Amino acid sequence: MPETRLMQRFPSSAYLERRARQRLPGFVFDYLQGGSGRQSALLRNTAAFEQMELAPRYFNAGDGPDLSTSLFGQGYRLPFGVAPIGLDGLVWPGAVAALARAAKAAGCPIAASTFATSSLEEVARLAGDMAWFQLYPFSDEAVEQSLMQRATEAGYKVLLVTVDVPVGGRRELDMHNGLSLPPKLGPRTLLDIMRRPHWALSSARRGVPAFSNLEPYRRHSNDYLPAKIAGRVPWARLKAYRQRWPGTLVVKGVLSAEDALRCRDLGVDGIVVSNHGGRQLDACPSSLAVLPAVRQAVGPDFPLILDSGLRSGLDVARGIAAGADFALLGRTFMYGVAALGPAGADHVMRMLEDELNNAMQMLCCPDIAGLRHWQG
């Protein structure tokens, strides 16, 4: 489908979301779309962006806008990237692989999840120096150290340690749908799949999605998950990560200004202000709501990345104007792949860039550096 026609049919994430709902079995769409509990945190995330206003400065002179930026000493063509996405192959086979190719082409990073269905080595091969690696803490220290060593050998320079999963979120939609690992194909699930033949055929060709990064450790265990998430990350453990990881260390899942300041003082290189997309504690504040306080605590030069609730390039502009240096989006990219297959990855990149470019022009803001200090 020609690019112009594709943009006409799917000009925003809302159109992609609607198409994804039509193509995915209900239990898969609920996994992608859903949050925890009564979905309150999920709704707060998006509402916070919708309610944030940006005042244009129409008398500003200059050309542009320039959407490029620098983070952790590396230049990026765009100020956003792909958030880590676990069990992506359930939503669409090869989703993260397609997103890795798109990220490299667009000049923005992709964070390969520990629980992706493409291995960290494959993502590094496809995305090159645009690849970051996201680590979940494991109870098996040998597995954890092995993953970090593999990431080093694959060429990753940026490690995101996720700290906001002390226990699994109570995701009622998944509970109601009986979603389990590995997936169990009961009568209701089979009927749901039969209603979506395109997804069913695409998935059948790949087989049951597996956590590729953990497959090498299966020889030590017969469990579907040969390594278990450890849960809490005390300060001593974070300090150990800092000592063990030679590159850029980023903590993902901070919502407290006090915790952010302590992370900075411990030697962490950056923070992802995130509530895990509303998928953990349903009473969490939105990431956008706490961002200004976190920025004030850590100072103007400490790198902050915003995650959770962003659905558009305009939301990226809002996040940077509120104090972030960079943004990560997850569901929006997955809507694109679910709606359009692998071609959806490139389409979402173009869509977000176009939305951000338009927002910057409307604001009369010449570049990302200017947006960081935007006074509406």
Secondary structure, DSSP 8 states (H G I E B T S, - for coil): --HHHHHHH--SHHHHHHHHHHHS-HHHHHHHH--STTSHHHHHHHHHHHH------TT------B--EEETTEEESSSEEE---TTHHHHSTTHHHHHHHHHHHHT--EEEETT-SS-HHHHHHHHGGGEEEEE--BS-HHHHHHHHHHHHHHT--EEEEE---SS----HHHHHHT--SS----HHHHHHHHT-HHHHHHHHHH-S---GGGGGGGGG--SSSSS-B-----HHHHHHHHHH--SEEEEEEE--HHHHHHHHHHT--EEEE--GGGTS-TT---HHHHHHHHHHHH-SSS-EEEESS--SHHHHHHHHHTT-SEEEESHHHHHHHHHHTTHHHHHHHHHHHHHHHHHHHHHT--BHHHHHT---
